[in-house]
């Protein structure tokens, strides 16, 4: 059963005069998403510092926002979370996920590096993957200057960002580094074939709709054959063994529920330490909606706790 706060949110969404994303050009969809956040996102918690930096990459510099948690010292060596925002590889940005990153920084007492990878359709797959890995390598290579512990670097993200975080773990393993300590996968997209049952059963009426998912996929993966590339569909990777420990979070009324659960199951079968948490009464995107959904706060607190435990804090 839907949480009562989610039911109220869905009722508000039904009455909205705004068009769905899939009926607008990407530039309009981005604006709709950004401006709708104000009614859903809590006030940003204070952190010690926020700094914008640029990570070098083959496609041009990648903006990275560096957060340090409230109460931390400038010379305090912190663990780090490299975070990839959601938005279907088409919408979303550093600002739409600012509160999530601040909350995780304070809750896990870690540095957070939020990555502004290139988005489709202007930069389709694999541009976002390339930018994401370049940003991760930048953090690792500059750990001393950034005052972070290179032995305690995790990746994380939500939705499309959860997909990128999973892919970063696979790429790091296959490239022989950087060594990652944890992967935080919040309702990740893991299978671009879109054949799982909940794509249809949860595909209408729960904020993220199947039509929007098809719209995002068409822009991000204009070539059908790329759906089967593990860098787009990490569930299709030949081997998941040897990946860092994971927390996989799903929502019960999310079209991505089944593929998130399938990824957690495969990680477990292949010997990866994984915790799976399904918020059965929630919808896709809920962790960004703490102004109206109390469960968002609890979920982010749990994510922060799992990070701290992974780092032995």
Order of alpha helices (4+ residues) and beta strands (2+ residues): alpha-alpha-beta-beta-beta-alpha-beta-alpha-alpha-beta-alpha-beta-alpha-alpha-beta-alpha-beta-alpha
